[in-house]
Amino acid sequence: MSSSTPSQPFLPFALPEIGEEEIAEVVDTLRSGWVTTGPKARRFEEDFVKFLGDDSLHAIAVNSATAGLHLALEALGIGPGDEVITTTHTFTATAEVVRYMGADVKLVDIDPATLNIDPVAIEAAITPRTKALMPVHYAGLSVDMEAIHAIAKRHGLKVVEDAAHALPTTFQGQLIGTLNSDATVFSFYANKTITTGEGGMLVTRDPALAARAKVMRLHGINRDAFDRFQAKVPSWYYEIVAPGFKYNLTDIAAALGLHQLKRVRGFQKRREQIAQRYDEAFADLPLMLPPRPQQADDLHAWHLYVLRLSDEASINRDQLIEALFADGIGVSVHYIPLHLHPYWRERYKLQPEQFPHSQRAYERMVSLPLYTKMTDADVERVITSVRRALGRA
C-alpha cells in the first residue's frame, strides 16, 4: 500500500461547485433584506417547474429532502396502522419519515443488477395495511417506474419517489419528477448533483397535495409570510389550520439554487464523463461496475459511482478503502443497509438473510469520488490508486 505525499493533498469524496453567479445572487439576497422564504424561493420553485417542462406540476421548496418526504406522506394521509414499503438499501431518511407519521416501514431487498428496489420483492411484501410505495433512485439510476406504477395501480397504492440522487435522471425519456407518481422529492444537500447547502423540492401534480404541503411547510399557517408582509394593504391576519412544521427554504439557499439549476445539464455531462473514464479504466479489474440505464438514451444523474469487488479480488472492501485513504483519497460506502442499524433491526426483528442482495452488495461496495470540480488529474489519481490496490498498477 502506498501513502500520500505532500505533493498530493487529500482528495475529498465530494465538493460542491459554487460559481460567481451563485455568490453574487447570495450577496444580492443579503443586501435585499429578505433572507428567509420570499421572492427567490418562489422564483426557484417556478424555475424548477420550467426545468421539468410540465406546467401541470407544483414545486414546493423545502429545507431538506427529508422534509419533502415527510410533507408528502402527511398530505397523503399516511398514519398509524399503515405500512409503507421501501428499500433497505437507502439512507435512513427514506424510512424515518414513515415513523414520523406513526406508520410502519416494510423494508425489501434490491435487484442485484441495478441496486434499486426489486419490484418482485415489493409485490411479495404488500399486505392489507400497505398504503404507499417509496422507491429510491439509487446513485442516480432510475428505478423501473413502469413496474412500480403497475403494482401501485393493481393494489390501489400511493407512490412517493425518493429522488434525492436523481436530478436530472430520466426514465423512458421522461425526467424523474414528471412521471405519474403522487409526489417526487429531490435533495439539494451539499454533495448532491445541485446544491443549496441544505434543501429540497417536493414536486406533485395533485393541487390538493401541493396546497396541504405548502400549509404544513410553515407551522400550518394559511398564508405565506411573503404574501403577508409584502401586501399593499394591511394583511397581518392569518390562521393556524393545522399543527405544521418548520420546513421552509430560505431565500439565501434558494439564491444558490437559481443558478445551480441553470448548470444541472452541464454538471450531469461532466459526471457522465468521469463515470465513463472510470468504467474504461476498471474494465479489466475484478470489479462489478455501476449499472447503466436500460435504455441507452436515458440519463443517469451519476450522483454516486459505486464499485463492487468480485469474488476474484485479492483484497476485501475494507482493505480497498484503507488503501485509497492511504493514498489521500476520500471514499465512502452507500449504504450501510437499514436492516443492519440497531433501530430498524430491533424494531422489525430484521436479519441479513432477509436481504441477501443488499447484504452482499454492501459487503463489497465502495463509492469513489465523483463531482464536477474534479480535474482530469484527480480522476487519474483515483484510477491509479484503485488499480494499485488491486495489484494492477
C-alpha positions in Angstrom: 0.0 0.0 0.0 1.3 3.5 -0.9 1.0 6.6 1.2 0.0 10.1 0.4 2.8 12.6 -0.3 3.0 16.3 0.4 2.6 17.0 -3.3 -0.8 15.2 -3.3 -3.1 16.8 -0.8 -6.2 14.9 0.4 -8.8 14.5 -2.4 -12.2 14.7 -0.7 -15.0 12.4 -1.5 -17.3 15.3 -2.6 -17.2 19.0 -3.1 -19.9 21.4 -4.4 -19.2 23.6 -7.4 -20.2 27.2 -6.5 -19.6 29.9 -9.1 -19.5 33.6 -9.1 -23.2 33.8 -10.2 -24.3 31.9 -7.1 -22.1 34.1 -4.9 -23.5 37.3 -6.4 -27.1 36.1 -6.0 -26.5 35.3 -2.4 -24.9 38.7 -1.8 -27.9 40.3 -3.5 -30.2 38.4 -1.2 -28.3 39.5 1.9 -28.4 43.2 0.7 -32.1 42.9 -0.1 -33.1 42.5 3.5 -35.3 39.5 2.6 -33.2 36.5 3.7 -35.9 34.0 4.7 -38.5 32.4 2.4 -39.5 35.1 -0.1 -39.3 36.1 -3.7 -36.2 34.0 -4.6 -37.6 30.8 -3.1 -40.7 31.4 -5.2 -38.6 32.0 -8.3 -36.7 28.8 -7.6 -40.0 26.9 -7.5 -41.1 28.4 -10.7 -37.8 27.8 -12.4 -37.9 24.2 -11.2 -41.3 23.6 -12.9 -39.9 25.2 -16.1 -36.9 22.9 -16.0 -39.1 19.9 -15.7 -41.1 21.2 -18.6 -44.6 20.4 -17.4 -46.9 23.3 -16.3 -49.3 20.9 -14.6 -46.7 20.4 -11.8 -46.4 22.1 -8.5 -43.0 22.6 -6.9 -42.7 23.3 -3.1 -39.2 24.3 -1.9 -38.3 22.8 1.5 -35.2 22.8 3.7 -34.4 19.2 3.1 -35.5 16.2 1.0 -36.4 14.6 4.4 -38.8 17.4 5.0 -40.3 16.9 1.5 -40.8 13.2 2.0 -42.5 13.9 5.4 -44.8 16.5 3.9 -45.7 14.2 1.0 -46.7 11.3 3.4 -48.6 13.7 5.7 -50.6 15.2 2.8 -51.4 11.6 1.6 -52.9 10.8 5.0 -50.4 8.1 6.0 -50.8 7.4 9.7 -50.8 4.8 12.5 -51.8 1.3 11.3 -50.5 2.0 7.8 -47.4 0.4 6.1 -45.1 2.0 3.6 -42.8 -0.2 1.5 -39.3 1.0 0.7 -35.8 -0.4 0.1 -33.4 -1.4 2.9 -30.6 -0.1 0.7 -31.0 3.6 1.4 -30.2 6.4 3.9 -32.4 6.3 7.0 -34.3 9.5 6.0 -36.3 7.5 3.5 -37.7 5.3 6.2 -37.7 7.6 9.2 -40.3 9.9 7.7 -42.8 6.9 7.8 -42.2 6.6 11.5 -42.8 10.3 11.9 -46.4 9.6 10.8 -46.7 6.7 13.2 -46.9 4.3 10.3 -44.7 1.2 9.9 -41.9 0.6 7.4 -41.7 -2.6 5.3 -38.2 -2.9 4.0 -37.5 -5.1 1.0 -34.4 -6.2 -0.9 -32.8 -4.8 -4.1 -32.3 -6.1 -7.6 -28.6 -7.1 -7.6 -28.2 -5.9 -11.2 -29.4 -2.3 -10.6 -29.1 -1.9 -6.8 -32.6 -0.4 -6.9 -35.6 -1.7 -5.1 -36.9 -5.0 -6.5 -40.5 -4.8 -7.8 -40.9 -8.6 -7.3 -40.0 -8.1 -3.6 -42.4 -5.2 -3.3 -45.3 -7.3 -4.6 -44.5 -10.1 -2.1 -44.4 -7.6 0.8 -47.8 -6.0 0.2 -50.4 -6.6 3.0 -53.9 -5.1 3.6 -52.1 -2.4 5.7 -49.9 -1.2 2.8 -50.8 2.3 1.7 -47.7 3.6 -0.2 -44.5 2.7 -2.1 -41.3 4.7 -1.8 -38.8 3.8 -4.5 -35.3 5.3 -4.3 -33.5 6.1 -7.5 -30.2 4.8 -6.1 -27.0 6.6 -7.2 -28.9 8.5 -9.9 -30.2 5.4 -11.9 -33.9 5.3 -12.3 -36.0 2.6 -10.7 -38.2 0.6 -13.1 -41.0 3.0 -12.6 -43.3 1.2 -15.1 -43.2 -1.8 -12.8 -43.7 0.3 -9.7 -46.8 2.2 -11.1 -48.3 -1.1 -12.4 -48.0 -2.6 -8.8 -49.4 0.6 -7.3 -52.4 0.6 -9.7 -53.1 -3.1 -9.1 -53.2 -2.6 -5.3 -54.5 0.9 -5.0 -51.3 2.3 -3.5 -49.7 5.8 -3.5 -46.3 6.3 -4.9 -43.7 8.8 -3.5 -40.4 8.8 -5.3 -37.3 9.5 -3.3 -35.4 11.3 -6.0 -32.6 12.6 -3.7 -30.0 11.2 -6.2 -32.0 11.7 -9.4 -31.6 15.2 -10.9 -31.6 15.1 -14.0 -32.3 11.4 -14.3 -34.7 10.2 -17.0 -36.9 7.0 -17.3 -38.0 6.1 -20.8 -37.2 9.6 -21.9 -39.1 11.4 -19.2 -37.4 13.4 -16.4 -37.9 12.0 -12.9 -40.4 14.4 -11.4 -42.7 14.3 -14.4 -44.0 10.7 -14.1 -47.4 9.7 -12.7 -46.3 9.3 -9.1 -48.2 11.1 -6.4 -45.1 13.0 -5.3 -41.4 13.2 -6.1 -38.8 14.7 -3.8 -35.3 15.9 -4.7 -32.4 16.8 -2.5 -30.1 19.8 -2.7 -27.7 18.7 0.1 -24.1 19.8 -0.2 -22.9 16.6 -2.1 -25.9 16.3 -4.4 -26.0 16.9 -8.2 -27.0 20.5 -7.5 -26.9 22.2 -4.0 -28.4 24.8 -1.9 -26.3 23.8 1.1 -29.3 22.2 2.7 -32.6 22.0 0.8 -35.0 20.0 -1.3 -38.0 20.2 -3.6 -41.3 18.4 -3.4 -43.0 18.0 -6.8 -46.6 16.9 -7.5 -49.4 17.2 -10.0 -52.0 17.0 -7.2 -53.2 20.5 -6.3 -54.7 19.4 -3.0 -51.4 17.7 -2.0 -49.4 20.8 -3.0 -51.8 23.1 -1.1 -51.5 20.9 2.1 -47.7 20.7 1.8 -47.5 24.5 1.5 -49.5 25.0 4.7 -47.7 22.3 6.6 -44.3 23.5 5.4 -44.6 26.6 7.7 -46.4 25.9 11.0 -49.8 25.2 9.4 -50.3 28.9 8.6 -52.8 29.5 5.8 -50.8 32.4 4.3 -47.1 32.8 3.3 -45.1 35.4 5.2 -44.0 36.8 1.9 -47.6 37.5 0.9 -48.5 38.9 4.4 -45.6 41.3 4.6 -45.5 42.5 1.0 -49.2 43.3 0.7 -50.2 46.9 -0.3 -52.9 46.9 2.3 -52.7 45.7 6.0 -52.7 41.9 5.9 -51.3 40.9 9.3 -54.1 38.4 9.9 -53.5 34.7 9.4 -54.9 31.5 10.8 -53.3 28.3 12.0 -55.3 25.5 10.3 -53.1 22.5 11.3 -50.1 21.8 13.6 -47.5 22.2 10.9 -43.7 22.0 10.7 -40.8 24.4 10.1 -39.7 23.1 6.7 -39.3 26.3 4.6 -36.3 27.0 2.3 -34.7 30.4 2.9 -34.0 32.9 0.1 -30.3 32.6 0.8 -30.4 28.9 0.0 -32.8 29.5 -3.0 -30.3 32.1 -4.4 -27.8 29.2 -4.8 -30.4 27.0 -6.3 -31.4 29.5 -9.0 -28.0 29.3 -10.6 -27.2 25.7 -9.8 -30.4 24.7 -11.7 -29.1 26.5 -14.8 -26.0 24.4 -14.6 -27.5 21.0 -14.0 -27.2 19.8 -17.6 -23.5 20.7 -17.7 -22.9 19.1 -14.3 -24.5 15.9 -15.5 -22.3 15.8 -18.6 -19.2 16.2 -16.5 -20.3 13.5 -14.1 -21.0 11.2 -17.0 -17.5 11.8 -18.5 -15.9 10.9 -15.2 -18.0 7.8 -14.8 -17.1 6.8 -18.4 -13.4 7.2 -17.7 -13.7 5.1 -14.6 -15.6 2.4 -16.5 -12.8 2.3 -19.1 -10.0 2.2 -16.5 -11.6 -0.5 -14.4 -13.0 -2.8 -17.1 -10.2 -5.4 -16.6 -10.3 -5.4 -12.8 -12.1 -8.0 -10.6 -14.9 -5.5 -10.1 -18.6 -5.1 -10.8 -19.0 -1.7 -12.5 -22.1 0.5 -11.8 -25.2 -0.4 -13.8 -26.3 1.7 -16.7 -29.9 2.7 -17.7 -31.8 0.0 -19.6 -32.5 2.5 -22.4 -29.2 3.8 -23.8 -30.7 7.3 -24.3 -31.8 7.6 -20.7 -29.9 9.9 -18.4 -28.1 8.6 -15.3 -27.6 11.5 -12.8 -24.3 9.9 -11.5 -24.7 11.2 -8.0 -22.6 8.2 -7.0 -20.1 5.9 -8.6 -20.3 2.6 -6.7 -17.9 -0.2 -7.4 -18.4 -3.8 -6.1 -15.5 -6.2 -5.6 -15.9 -9.5 -7.2 -15.0 -12.8 -5.6 -11.8 -12.9 -7.6 -10.4 -9.7 -5.9 -7.3 -10.2 -3.9 -8.4 -7.8 -1.2 -11.7 -7.1 0.5 -13.8 -3.9 0.6 -12.3 -2.6 3.8 -8.8 -3.1 2.6 -9.6 -1.3 -0.6 -10.9 1.7 1.4 -7.8 1.6 3.6 -5.5 1.7 0.5 -7.4 4.6 -1.0 -7.3 6.6 2.2 -3.6 5.8 2.5 -3.2 7.4 -0.9 -5.1 10.5 0.3 -8.4 9.7 -1.5 -11.7 10.1 0.3 -14.2 7.4 -0.4 -17.5 6.2 1.2 -20.0 3.4 1.4 -23.6 3.8 0.2 -25.2 2.5 2.2 -24.9 0.5 5.4 -28.4 -1.1 4.8 -31.1 -0.2 7.2 -31.6 -3.8 8.3 -28.1 -3.6 10.0 -28.8 -0.5 12.1 -30.0 -1.0 15.7 -33.2 0.9 15.5 -34.6 -0.8 12.3 -33.1 -4.2 13.1 -34.6 -4.3 16.6 -38.0 -2.7 15.9 -38.7 -5.1 13.0 -36.6 -8.1 14.1 -34.6 -8.0 10.8 -31.8 -10.4 9.8 -29.3 -10.1 7.0 -30.6 -13.3 5.4 -33.9 -11.5 4.6 -32.0 -9.1 2.3 -29.3 -11.2 0.6 -28.7 -8.9 -2.4 -28.4 -5.7 -0.3 -26.2 -7.5 2.2 -23.9 -8.9 -0.4 -23.6 -5.6 -2.2 -22.9 -3.7 1.0 -20.1 -6.1 1.9 -18.3 -5.5 -1.4 -19.1 -1.9 -2.3 -17.2 1.4 -2.2 -18.2 4.8 -3.6 -15.4 6.7 -5.4 -15.1 10.5 -5.6 -17.3 11.8 -8.4 -18.0 15.5 -8.6 -17.7 18.3 -11.2 -14.8 20.1 -9.5 -12.6 17.0 -10.0 -9.9 17.7 -12.6 -8.8 15.0 -15.1 -5.6 14.6 -13.0 -7.8 14.0 -9.9 -9.7 11.3 -11.8 -6.5 9.6 -12.9 -5.1 9.7 -9.4 -8.2 7.8 -8.2 -7.8 5.3 -11.0 -4.1 4.7 -10.3 -4.9 4.2 -6.6 -7.7 1.6 -7.3 -5.5 -0.3 -9.8 -2.5 -0.3 -7.5 -4.7 -1.6 -4.6 -5.9 -4.4 -6.7 -2.4 -5.3 -8.0 -2.9 -3.9 -11.5 -0.9 -0.7 -11.3 
